[in-house]
Amino acid sequence: MHPEVEKITQQIIERSQVVRAAYLKHIDEAAAQGPHRTTLACGNLAHAFAACGAGDKADLTGDKKANIAIISSYNDMLSAHEPYKDSPALIKAAINKAGGVAQFAGGVPAMCDGVTQGQPGMELSLFSRDVIAMSTAISLSHNVFDGGLYLGICDKIVPGLLLGALSFGHLPAVFVPSGPMTSGITNKEKAATRQLYAEGKIGRKELLESESKSYHGPGTCTFYGTANSNQMMVEIMGLHLPGSSFINPYTPLRDELTKEAARQVLKFTALGDDYRPLGRVIDEKAIVNAIVGLLATGGSTNHTMHLVAIARAAGITINWDDFDQLSRVVPSLTKIYPNGQADINHFQAAGGMGVLIAELLKGGYLHEDVLTVANKPGMNSYTEEPKLENGKLSWTAVPETSLDKEVISTIEKPFAPGGGLHVMHGNIGRGVSKVSAVAKEHQVVKAPAAVFDDQDDVVKAFHNGELERDFIIVLRFQGPKSNGMPELHKLTPLLGSLQDRGFKVAIVTDGRMSGASGKVPSAIHMCPECEDGGPLSKVQDGDMISLNTQTGEVNALVDAAEFEARIALPNRAKGHHWGMGREMFGAFRVGVSSAETGASNLFSEKDLFCLLKK
């Protein structure tokens, strides 16, 4: 192991010792009770299998055959989730043939940040993760299952499924991806068209034509945003079958991998002799592997919240300093849009996850000795890729090195020596910045603040010609407690346009940017958030702001005594708590934790105390 990775892992283990032990005790006690359906009253059990066929009913009355829960994010509106429509039938047939039973336990909501970007619905997006987690727990709460298959792919869906599944961490789990859509127009061309539209040089018709050529069929969007970062993360944590993340939907190989995932989970239930509960698969080493993968690929900043929440669900405590320290030593090994021009299909063709994992193992950046859902032990299993020959699925070694060094590099010649994700700190708070897609000449900005409380006001100022200058947008009251922490990707084309015209621009906010953002320097997720009286709420128009993403410093260059004496400015934006369902999420806004602690409503101090006392 790389000594710094080993050291940080040990810090996490020691920091998490008490809570992790309590979590493991909890899931061990649940596992010791055996198949729960055998303890149900007859009326309970009859309800549980009333809709099943006679054969499944007979199987479910005993404890010899495993019952696998299918939990899916299927809907036919969203491209990434549409391919799941046929999966339950494939899974049930495969499991029945392998000697088990499968029931569709529940569906979870799946909203698309691409549809809601810049719209009121985006203010439900982050909270949808916890809704999905709770929906997953409700699906499993019938207490009749021996394992789970989780079908999800996009931004909040996979983290939500994993959070919910970890609350039933005594059950084995395999995650089932749907795969990316085939490549459309290049991401560079798409971004250029968006910028032309933002500048008023083309109309809506031309923009829509471009967007439709980019998002054109079933499957995940092909840029490397949160959705594809999810898939990387789940595979590198050992919850996908090796090499299965980026196989296109509606192909024979994709279908066979879905069936194999179904067969695989049967092997790991407590009824067999190779029990692999999810709560043991997700341990401190798996979490560190996920962070390393995120850094090495320039993945989505959203995971600086999601991974924190996922770790907490497994009794593990990580923080932004862990990300920052690892980012100093983990090399950047991929160039996938927005960190390069390749899309996820090009990444897969260059060798994909297998080549990436092999490189990281070679440098000692990944823990090899982890529990996974692969047949062979350890992370080395994930240096193989699936093949389908004459209808038979097998795994073979990936190429010894990348087939395209412009897309996947090597540890000897990385694209950058660090992971490009930094903690930002200074007198206006603490946040994160992703610099892997920011040109070096734009990574340090010193300019006057332009203060806004609503992203639509930024758009108006741009179109009114008020931003034809050097500035740093300070966009306040965008945190989870204020308005649900919407992504602010709508601003990227506007700010990118001004940057291209030679102006020094940046953004500092307690909100989020999209997993696809990156061209414009930023400090995001600023804590404490403005709704909690964070220092960002004291910044005034014209204050000089210094943003240095290389050193991680962000400061208002105001006399310390004057800045301390300032009264936080009130929120000038209205109308973000009502309409489009937002009125139903008041309790979420009140109870949500900070961005650095996962921006979650799921784990209160009272609940933690009860777990430890137990």
N, C-alpha and C positions, 0 to 999 in steps of 0.2 A: 504493500500500500504506500501511496504517497504520504510522507510523514504529516503534512498539514491536514490532509483529508482524514487520516487516522486520528489526529489530535482533536479535530472538530467533532468527529463522531464520538469520541470518548467524552468530550464535554457535554454533548447532548445526552448520552447515556447517563452520566452522573447527574445532570440537571433533572432528568426525567425519572429517576430511580423509584421514588415513592409512588407517584401516580401511575407509572407504567406497571409496577408490581400489583397495584390495586386493580387495574384494568385486566391484567392477565388472570388474576385470581377470580375475577368476576366471570370471564368467559370460560375458565376451566370449570367453574361450578355449573355453568349452564350446560357445558358438554357432558358433565358427569350424570346429568339427568337422563341421558339417552334420547332416542327419538320421541319427541314430545307428544305426537299424536296418539301413542299407545297409552298415555295417561289421561287423555280427554274422556269426558263423559260420552256415552253413546250418542246422545243428542248432538253434542258438539261435533263429533266425528262424522255423523250422518250428514250434517250440514256441509262439512268440508269436502265430501266427495259425492254429493247428491247429483252433480251434473256429469260425473265421470261414467265411462263405460263399465260394463260388468267386470271386465278383467282388471282394470285399474282399481275398482272398488275392492275387489278381493285382495289385491296387493297392498292397498293402503290400510287394511284392517290389521295387518301384522307389522313387524319391525325388521323384516328380512330384505325388503327392497327400498332403496332410497327414493325419496320424493324431492324433486328439484323445483325450486321456484324460478319462474321466468318473470323478470321485471324489465319492462321495455319503455323507451321514450318514443315509440313509433307515432308519427302522424304523417299524413301525405301532403302536408303543405310545405314542409321544410325538406330541402334536398338531402341533407345528411341523414335524416331519420326515415325517409320514405322507403329505403331498401330493407328496413326491418319488417315490412309487412308480411313477408313470407317466412320469416325466421322462426316463429313459434311452431309452425307445422314441421319444419325441418328438424328443430330441436326435439320435439315430442317423438317423432319417428325414430330419430337416432337414439334417444334415451330408452325408449321402449325396446328397441332391438338389442341394446346393451344390457338390459335387465333392470331398468328402473322406471320410474314414473315422473312425468313433468306436468306441472300445472301453471297456467298463466296467472301469476299471483297478483299482478297489478300493473297499471300504467302510471307513468309520471309525466308531468307537463314538460314540454320542451319548447322554449321560446328562442327566437333567433335574434341575436344582437345586430345582425346585418339588416333585418327588417325594421327593428325598432331604433336603430342608430339615429340620434338627434331628435327622437320623437318621445312623447310622454311615456309610452310603454317601457322605454329604457330605464325608467326609474323603478321598475319592478324587477329588473334583470338580476341584480346581485342577490336580492332577497329570494328569487326563484330557486337559487341553490339550496337554501335551507328548506324551502317548501318541498323540493324534490327529495331531500334527505328524510324529511318527515313522512312523505308519501311512501318512500321505500320502507321505512320502519313499519308503517301501517300495513303495507303489503305482506310483510313478514310476520306481523303480530298474530296471525291466526295460529302460529305455533305448531305447524304440521310439517315443516320442511327440514331436510337434511343437508341442503346446499342451495346455492343460488347462481343463476346466470343473469348478468346485468348487461342490457343492451342500451348503450348510450354513446354519444360521440362529442357533442359540442360544448360550448363555453361553460355553462354552469351545470350541465347535465351530468357529466362524468364525476366531477367533484361531489355533487349532491348524492349520486348513487353510492359513491364510495363512503361518504359520511354516514348514510343510512345503513349500509351493509356492515360497517364497523360497529354499529350498535348491536348487531347480531354477529359479533366477531368470532363466535364459536362455530359458525357455519363456514365451510369452504366456499370460495367464490371464484368464478372465472368471468372476466369481462370480454364482451363480444363486440368488436368494432364493425362498422359497416363499410369503411373505406372511402377514399376520396373520389370525387368525380374526375373524369378524364380532363386533360388540359384544354383550356380555351385560349383566348388571346393572352399575350404575355402580361404579367403584372405591371411591367414598365409602361406598356401601352395604356393599360387601364388607368394607372395613376396619372399619366399625362393628360388623358381625356378629362378626368375629374378636375384637374387643375385648370384646364382650359374653360371648363364650365364655371368654376368658381370665379374666374377672371371675366366671365361674361362674353367669352369669345366664341362659344358654341351654345346651342340651345338644348332643351330637355330631350328632344327627339334623338339627337346625336349621342347624348349621354346615356339614355336608356338603351340604345342600340349597342353601345360599348359594354355596358354592364351585363346585358343579356348574353353577350358573347363570352363573358368571363364566367358568369354563374349560369350554366347552360344545361345541367342535367342532374341525375341522381348522384348523391355522394357529398362528401365534405367539400367546402371551398378549398382550393388548392394552395392558397398562401399559408404561411406559417404563423397563424395567429393562435388564439387560445384553443380552438378546437383541435388542431393538429399537435399543438403542445400537449394537450390532454393525452392524445394517443401515444406520443413518445413517452410521456411520464408513466402511463399505466404499463406499457411494455417494459420499461427499464426498472419498474418496481416488481416485475414478474407476475403480473395479473393478466396479461394477454399470452396467447400461444406465441412462441418465438416467430418473429418476422411477419406477424399477421396484421399489423396496424395499418399498412398503406397498400393493401390489395384492393383494387377497384371493385365496386359492387356489381352484381349481376354477371359475375364470371364464375366458371366452374370451380376455380380455386377458392374464391370467396365463400361459396356455398359449402364446400367441403371443410373449410376451416371452421365455419359455424357449427357444423355437425361434430367436428372433432372436439371443439370446446365443450359441447354437450356431453360427449363421451368422457371427456377428461375430468369434469367435475365429479362424476360418479366414483372415480377412483379415490377421491380424497375425503369422502364422508367418514364419519365416525363408525359407520357400519363395516368398513374395510380395515385393512392393516397398514394404510398409508395416509393417515389422517393429517390434513393440512388446513387448519382453520385460518380464516382471513386474518384474525387478530394476531396470529404468529407470523404470517407472511409479511404484513406491514409492521416492521420493527424499525429501530433507529437506523440500521444500515440501509434498509430499503428507502427510507425517507431521504437519507444523504444521497443515495444513488439518484433519486428523482431530482434533487437540487442540482447535482452535478450534470445530469442530462439537460436540464433547463438552461444552465449556464453555457455548456458546450455547444448548444444549438441556437443560442440567442432567442430563447422562447419567451412566451408571454409574461408580462409583468403581473397579470392577474394571479399568477401562481404564487406571488409573494404573499397573497392572502389565502388562496385555496390550500396550498400545501401546509400552511400554518394550522388551518382549521382541520385538515385531514390528520395531521400529526396529533393534535389535541384529542381527536376522536379515538385515537389508539393509545392515549395516555402518554404521549411524547410531546415535549416542549421544545419548539424551535423558535427562533426570532430572526429579525432582519440582519443582525450581526453575523449569523451563521451564513446567510446568503452572501453577504459582503466579503467575509473572510475566504469563503470558497471561491468567490469570483476572482480573487487576487491570484489564485494558483491554477484554476481550471482553464485550459486553453479553449479558444473559440475554434471549432472544427467544421462548422457548416456555413454555407451561404445560401439561405433560402429566403425568399421575399417575406418581410421587408428588409432583411439583412443582406440580400443579394438578389439576383434576377431569376434564379431557378425557382420552380414551384415544387410541391411535395412529390409529384410524380417523377420529376428529374432526380430528386433526392433518392427515391426508391430505386430508380434505374442505375444510379451511381453505386449502389450497394446497400442503401437504406440503413435500417436500425442495426443490422448485423455487423456491417463494417464500422459504424459509429461505435458500437459497444466494444468491438474487438480493439479499436484504437484506444478507447478509454481504459480498458483492462490492461492493455500493454503498458500504459503510463502509470498504472496503479491508482487511477482516479475513481474506480468503482470497486465496491465490495463484491467479491466473487462468491463468498460463502454465505449466500442468502437462500431462503426458502422461496420457491416459485411454483407456478402451475405447469412447468415443463416436465417432461418425463425424466430427463437427466438432472442431477443435482447442480445447483449453483448457476451463476450468471453466464458461464461458458456455453450453456445451452442456447443462449441468445445470440451466439455468433454463427448460428445456422439459419437457413431460410427454407420456407416450405416450397415444395414442388409437387405437381400433380402429373403423374405419368400412367397412362392407361387406366385412369380413374382411381389410382392408388396414391394416397398422400404420404409424402416422406419429407425428411429434412436433410439438407446437404450443407456443407461448409460454404460460407459466403466467400467472395473473392478475397485474396490475401490483402489487397489494398483497394482503395477507391477506384472506380472505373472513370470518374471524372473529378480530378483534383481541384477544379474550380467550384465544385459543389460540396464535396467532403474532402477535407484535408487530412493531414497526419499529425501526430503529436510532435514529430520532429520539425515539421514546417506548418504550424497552425496559422490560421488567418489573423489571430491576435493572441498574445500571451495570456490574456485574462478573459473572463466570461462576459464582461461588459455590462454587468448589473451591479449598481453601486447604491449603498445607503447614502442619502443626502441629509445633512444636518447643519444647523446654524440657528440664528436668533429668530427665525420664522418657523421653526419646527423641524420635524424629522420625517423623511419620506424615502422614496426610491427613484432611481433613474436608470433607464436602459439606454446604453450608449453604443451598442453593437451596430446599430443602423445609422448612427449620426456621424457625419463626416468630421474628421479631426478638427478642421478649421471652425466648426460650429459648436464644439464641445465646451467652450468657455464664452460666456456672454455677460456683459455688464451694460445695463440699460435701464432707463426709467420705467417704473411700474405703470401699467394700464390696468386699473382695477375694475373687475366686473363680478356680478353675482349670478349671471345667467348667460349660458353659451349663445343664446339667440341674440343677446345684446352685442356680443363679440362679432357675430355675423353682420349685424346692422352697421356697426362701426367700420367694418371692412368695406362694405358696399358704399358707405358714405364717404370713403376716402380718408377716414380719421386715423388709419394705421399705416400711413405712408411714411414710416420713420422707424428708427430703432426703438424697441420696446420689449418688455417682458410682461406677458399677460399674467395677471394674478387673478385667477378665477376661484372665488371663494364660495363657501356654503354648498359644496358639491360632495360632501362626505356622506357616509351611510346614515347618520342620524338626521342629517338635514333633508336630503331628498332621495335617499337610496343609492347614492354614488353611481350615477349613470356614466357610461363611457362618453368621452368627448372627442371621438374620432372625426366627427363632423367638422372640427376645426382644422384638422391636419392639412387638407388641400389649400385652405386659405393661408395659413401660416407658412406652408411650404412655398406658396406662390411669392409671398413677400421675401422669404429667405432667398429664393432664386433671383430676386431682383436686387440683391446686395444688402438688404437690411439685416441687422442683427436682431433675431427674434427668439423667443423661448416662452415656455409656459410653466407656471408654478401653481399647483392646485391641490386641494384636499380631495379631489375627485380622481377618476381613472381615465387613462387613455386606452384605446383599443389594443388588443394583442397584435394587431397589424400595424400599429403606429410605430414611429421610430425616427423619421427623418428630422424632426424638430427637437432640439434639446428640451428637457423637461425635468421637473421635480414633482412627482405625483404622490398620491396617497398621504399627503402631509398630515402629521399628527402632532399635537392634538388637533382634531378637526375644528373648523370655525364654529360649528354649532356648540362645541364644548368650550368656546372662548379661546381657542388656539391662537398663537401669536400672528398667524397669517391674517387674522381678522383685524389686526392693527395697521396693516400696510395701507398707505394712502397713495392716490394718484401722484406720480412724479417722484416718489421715493426711488433712489437708485438701488437696484437689486444686482447683486453679484451671484452668478450661477456658474460654478465650476464643477462639471460632471466628472472631471479627471480626478480631482481631490475629494469630491463628495461634499463640497461646501456650498451652502446657499444662505445668503444673508441680505437683510435690508441694511443698507449703509446709512443708518440713522444713529445719531448720538444715543448711547445706551440708556442714559437717564431719561431722555425725551421719549424713547421708544417704550420704556417700561411704564412711564406715566400715562401713555395714551390709553384711552378707553376704546375697547373693541367697537368697530363700526357695526351697526345693525345690518341684518340681511335685507337687502333692498329688492330681492326677487320674491314674487308672490305666485300663488296658484300651483304649487308643486305637491300639494297634499290631497288633492281632490280631482276626480275624473280619471277615466281609463283604469279604474280599479284601485287607484292609489289610496283612496280613503280606507280601504280594508287593511292597509299595512302600517297603520299608526303604531301598533304595538311593536312591530319590527323596528321601526325607526327609533322608538324610545329605548328598546332593550338591546340594540345591537352593540357589539364590542368594537374596539378600534380596528383600523385596517391592519395594524401590526399584529394584533391578536386574532386575526382571521375574519374580521367583519361578520361575526356570526351571532345568532340568537340561541344557539343550541346548547352551549355549555356554560351554565352559571356557576358562580362560586359556591352557591348553596348545593347544587348537584354534585360538584366535586367533593365538597365536605362529606356528603352522604356516602359517596363511593369510598372515600378514604376510611370513614368510620366503620363502614360495613366490613 
